[in-house]
Each structure stands twice: as C-alpha cells, then as structure tokens.
Amino acid sequence: MADTARWGITYPTGDDPVNGWLQMQEIAEDVDGKLGRALEVADEAARTALGVAIGAGGRGLTVLQVDTGAPWMWLGSAWLALAGSSGGGGGGTGSLVRYRAASAQQIPNSTDTVVAFGTATATHPDITRTTVSAGHGFRFERAGVVSGVAHVRYATTTASGVRHAHVVLGDNADYLGSGGGGEAGQPVPAVVPFGPVPVAQDDVLSVRCFQGTGGTRNLEPATGGRWVHLAMELR
C-alpha cells in the first residue's frame, strides 16, 4: 500500500496482494478519518509552498497551520486568514486600523497626490504605515480581505473644477473606489468606501487626491483631523 502526497490517503499498488474488500475497507476508513478536517501544514513556509503548488485550481482549500494553530483558506492567489487566526484576532475580529491627517495638506493642480495620515488612532501589526511620495501607504503584512472607508475634505474655494479622492492598491494600478465633486464656493468632501477585496502580503494601499481647479488646493482636516481620515479592517 502507498499514500497520496497531500492527504496521506492509502491506496493499493501493483505489488500488493489481491484482497479487494480489505483494501477498500482500509481506504474507506482512511478517508473517513479525514473528512471535514482542514489539511495540516507545518508552518508558514509550508503553507506558502502549498499555495504555489496548487495555484488557482486549489481555490477554497482550508488548512491548519500547526505551529500557530491558525486556520487559512486559499483564494486562488493568496491565503485568507480565517477568524481566530494569529493575524486576525479571536472571535471573528479582524485587524483594524484608523488614521487621521495631522495638518492641512496641499494638493497641486492636475497632480495625483498621495494623502498623508500623520496621526494614528488605532494600529495593528498586520497593517503598517509607510511613506509613499508626499503621503502614506499602508502595507499588509499578511494576506486577507480588506474593507474600509476613506474621507477627505477640500477647503472652500471660489474656483470650480474637479476635486476627487480615490483609494488604490499598488502603484496606482487597482482603483478600489473614488468620490468627490466640483462645486465652487463650497467645501468638497469625498467619502470613499472600499472592499471587501482580497489582498496579498506586502500589497500597499493608499488614498490619493486629484484636483483640476487651476491652482493648489488644501485639504481641510479640521480639529483632530476628523475630516481627513482612513479606517480599514483586514480579515
């Protein structure tokens, strides 16, 4: 008898004696003991290697990482930490962060500008803040599914023209959401909800502003940065 590489399920080989019913019983009992169980992997390196091996065709496979006791699901291109994993907290709680602007940021005309969030009000090691151009990006230290909302507000101006904010993943490659307006004489808020969307480890999310009023415009964070802020959760 031999065993399959992934689940270790016993099967007969050409060298085994012909004993059909006993062999079928052994196979059935072997499978019965594994039904409803997650596949066990030793550690993160083994889980990563398994994802590479099964690729998109293995989407939906659930594993238990033995060294941490964390359950994970393969999404076809990245691992999703399930509720109770070491990265996502217990009781179904994800990794939550909140950031606010520390000061009024200038947004040049016709330039895609990364928004700066200088004040952290809630942090988590699964999502780390990093400097990107004039502002900040947020790097995911593990794969998962992210959702959240970004809010920015342009200060009042007599000029008209588009004033937008958008949430992007990567180097301006994947737009997750956009919002804004162009009214003259009014402050322009942009509320941008995004997700849920799968992210891979080391993906970077940022909030960016673009305006076309003909001159530099300021964001208006107000007291405590409550008008320019970002909140998101990684599960």
C-alpha positions as CSV (number, residue, x, y, z in Angstrom):
1,M,0.0,0.0,0.0
2,A,1.1,3.6,-0.6
3,D,-0.1,7.1,0.5
4,T,-1.2,10.2,-1.5
5,A,1.2,13.1,-1.3
6,R,-1.2,15.8,0.1
7,W,-3.7,14.0,2.4
8,G,-1.8,10.7,3.0
9,I,-4.8,8.6,1.8
10,T,-3.8,4.9,1.5
11,Y,-4.2,3.2,-1.9
12,P,-3.1,-0.2,-3.3
13,T,-0.2,-0.6,-5.6
14,G,0.7,-3.3,-8.1
15,D,2.8,-5.1,-5.6
16,D,0.0,-5.6,-3.1
17,P,-1.8,-9.0,-2.8
18,V,-5.2,-9.1,-4.4
19,N,-7.6,-8.6,-1.5
20,G,-10.2,-6.2,-2.8
21,W,-12.6,-5.9,0.1
22,L,-9.9,-5.5,2.8
23,Q,-8.2,-2.9,0.6
24,M,-11.4,-1.0,0.1
25,Q,-12.2,-1.1,3.8
26,E,-8.7,0.4,4.6
27,I,-9.1,3.1,2.0
28,A,-12.7,4.0,3.3
29,E,-11.5,4.1,6.9
30,D,-8.6,6.3,5.9
31,V,-10.8,8.8,4.1
32,D,-13.4,8.7,6.8
33,G,-10.9,9.9,9.4
34,K,-10.0,12.9,7.2
35,L,-13.5,14.1,6.1
36,G,-14.4,17.5,7.5
37,R,-10.9,18.3,8.6
38,A,-8.6,21.0,7.4
39,L,-5.3,19.9,5.8
40,E,-2.4,20.3,8.2
41,V,0.7,22.3,7.2
42,A,3.7,22.6,9.5
43,D,4.4,26.4,9.3
44,E,4.1,29.5,7.1
45,A,6.8,28.3,4.7
46,A,4.9,25.0,4.1
47,R,1.6,26.9,3.6
48,T,3.3,29.3,1.1
49,A,4.8,26.4,-0.8
50,L,1.4,24.7,-0.9
51,G,-0.3,27.8,-2.4
52,V,2.3,27.9,-5.1
53,A,1.8,24.2,-5.9
54,I,-2.0,24.2,-6.1
55,G,-2.4,27.6,-7.9
56,A,-5.8,28.9,-8.9
57,G,-7.2,25.4,-9.2
58,G,-6.9,24.9,-5.5
59,R,-9.2,27.8,-4.6
60,G,-11.2,27.1,-1.4
61,L,-8.7,24.7,0.2
62,T,-8.7,25.2,4.0
63,V,-5.5,24.4,6.0
64,L,-4.5,24.4,9.7
65,Q,-1.0,25.9,10.3
66,V,0.2,23.6,13.1
67,D,2.9,25.9,14.6
68,T,0.4,28.7,15.3
69,G,-3.0,26.8,15.3
70,A,-4.3,29.3,12.7
71,P,-6.8,28.3,10.0
72,W,-6.3,29.7,6.5
73,M,-8.2,29.5,3.2
74,W,-6.6,29.6,-0.2
75,L,-8.3,32.2,-2.5
76,G,-6.5,31.0,-5.7
77,S,-3.7,33.6,-5.5
78,A,-3.4,34.4,-1.8
79,W,-4.1,33.0,1.7
80,L,-7.0,34.4,3.7
81,A,-6.7,34.2,7.5
82,L,-9.9,32.9,8.9
83,A,-11.5,34.1,12.1
84,G,-9.4,33.1,15.1
85,S,-6.1,33.1,13.2
86,S,-3.0,34.6,14.7
87,G,-3.2,37.6,12.4
88,G,-6.9,38.3,12.7
89,G,-7.6,38.1,16.4
90,G,-10.1,35.8,18.1
91,G,-13.9,35.8,18.0
92,G,-14.1,36.7,14.3
93,T,-12.4,40.1,14.8
94,G,-10.2,41.4,12.1
95,S,-7.1,43.6,12.2
96,L,-8.4,47.2,12.5
97,V,-6.5,50.5,11.9
98,R,-7.6,54.1,12.0
99,Y,-5.5,57.1,10.9
100,R,-6.1,60.9,10.6
101,A,-4.4,63.8,9.0
102,A,-2.1,65.8,11.3
103,S,-2.2,69.0,9.2
104,A,-3.7,70.7,6.1
105,Q,-2.0,69.1,3.1
106,Q,-1.5,71.0,-0.2
107,I,-2.8,69.2,-3.4
108,P,-1.2,70.6,-6.5
109,N,-3.3,71.2,-9.6
110,S,-3.6,68.2,-12.0
111,T,-1.4,66.0,-9.9
112,D,-2.2,62.7,-8.4
113,T,-1.1,63.2,-4.7
114,V,-0.8,60.6,-2.0
115,V,-2.6,61.7,1.2
116,A,-0.7,61.9,4.4
117,F,-2.2,60.5,7.6
118,G,0.2,61.7,10.3
119,T,-1.9,60.7,13.3
120,A,-2.6,57.1,14.3
121,T,-5.7,56.5,16.4
122,A,-5.8,52.7,16.2
123,T,-2.9,50.4,14.9
124,H,-2.3,46.8,14.3
125,P,0.9,44.9,13.3
126,D,-0.9,43.3,10.3
127,I,-1.1,46.8,8.6
128,T,1.9,49.0,8.8
129,R,2.1,52.7,7.7
130,T,4.9,53.5,5.3
131,T,6.0,56.7,3.4
132,V,4.8,56.9,-0.2
133,S,5.7,60.1,-2.1
134,A,4.2,63.1,-0.3
135,G,1.9,60.9,1.9
136,H,1.5,57.5,3.4
137,G,0.8,54.0,2.2
138,F,-0.4,51.0,4.3
139,R,1.3,47.7,3.8
140,F,-0.5,44.4,4.5
141,E,1.8,42.1,6.5
142,R,-0.3,39.1,5.7
143,A,-2.8,38.2,3.0
144,G,-6.5,38.6,3.7
145,V,-9.6,40.5,2.7
146,V,-9.7,44.3,3.4
147,S,-12.6,46.7,3.6
148,G,-12.9,50.3,4.9
149,V,-13.7,53.9,4.2
150,A,-11.6,57.0,3.4
151,H,-12.8,60.5,4.0
152,V,-11.2,63.7,2.7
153,R,-12.4,67.3,2.5
154,Y,-11.1,70.1,0.3
155,A,-11.2,73.6,1.8
156,T,-13.7,76.1,0.4
157,T,-12.6,77.9,-2.8
158,T,-14.3,80.2,-5.3
159,A,-12.7,78.1,-8.1
160,S,-14.6,75.4,-9.8
161,G,-13.2,72.1,-11.1
162,V,-13.0,68.5,-10.2
163,R,-11.8,67.6,-6.7
164,H,-11.6,63.8,-6.2
165,A,-10.2,61.3,-3.8
166,H,-9.6,57.6,-4.7
167,V,-8.3,54.5,-2.9
168,V,-5.7,52.5,-4.8
169,L,-3.9,49.2,-4.4
170,G,-0.4,49.1,-5.6
171,D,1.3,51.8,-7.7
172,N,-1.9,53.4,-8.9
173,A,-2.8,50.1,-10.6
174,D,-6.1,49.0,-9.0
175,Y,-8.7,51.6,-8.1
176,L,-10.9,50.3,-5.2
177,G,-13.1,53.4,-5.1
178,S,-13.5,57.1,-5.9
179,G,-15.6,60.1,-4.9
180,G,-15.7,63.9,-4.9
181,G,-17.2,66.9,-6.7
182,G,-16.5,70.2,-8.2
183,E,-18.8,72.9,-6.7
184,A,-17.4,76.4,-6.4
185,G,-17.8,78.3,-3.2
186,Q,-18.3,75.1,-1.1
187,P,-16.0,72.7,0.8
188,V,-16.0,69.5,-1.2
189,P,-16.0,66.2,0.8
190,A,-15.1,62.9,-0.8
191,V,-16.3,59.7,1.0
192,V,-14.8,56.6,-0.5
193,P,-15.9,53.2,0.8
194,F,-13.9,50.2,-0.5
195,G,-13.9,46.4,-0.3
196,P,-14.2,43.7,0.7
197,V,-11.3,42.9,-1.7
198,P,-8.6,40.2,-1.4
199,V,-5.1,41.5,-0.8
200,A,-1.7,39.7,-0.8
201,Q,1.0,40.0,1.7
202,D,3.1,43.2,1.0
203,D,0.4,44.8,-1.1
204,V,0.3,48.6,-0.3
205,L,-2.9,50.6,-0.2
206,S,-3.0,54.4,-0.4
207,V,-5.5,57.3,-0.6
208,R,-4.8,59.8,-3.4
209,C,-6.3,63.1,-4.4
210,F,-6.6,64.8,-7.7
211,Q,-8.0,68.2,-8.4
212,G,-8.3,70.4,-11.5
213,T,-9.2,73.9,-10.3
214,G,-6.3,75.6,-11.8
215,G,-4.3,76.2,-8.6
216,T,-3.1,74.4,-5.5
217,R,-5.8,73.5,-3.1
218,N,-5.7,72.4,0.6
219,L,-7.3,69.6,2.3
220,E,-9.1,70.6,5.4
221,P,-8.6,68.2,8.3
222,A,-10.2,70.4,11.0
223,T,-9.7,69.9,14.7
224,G,-8.2,66.4,15.3
225,G,-8.2,65.5,11.6
226,R,-11.8,64.3,11.7
227,W,-12.5,65.5,8.1
228,V,-9.5,63.7,6.6
229,H,-9.3,60.1,7.9
230,L,-9.0,56.5,7.0
231,A,-10.3,53.3,8.7
232,M,-10.0,49.8,7.4
233,E,-10.1,46.2,8.6
234,L,-8.1,43.2,7.4
235,R,-9.7,39.8,7.8
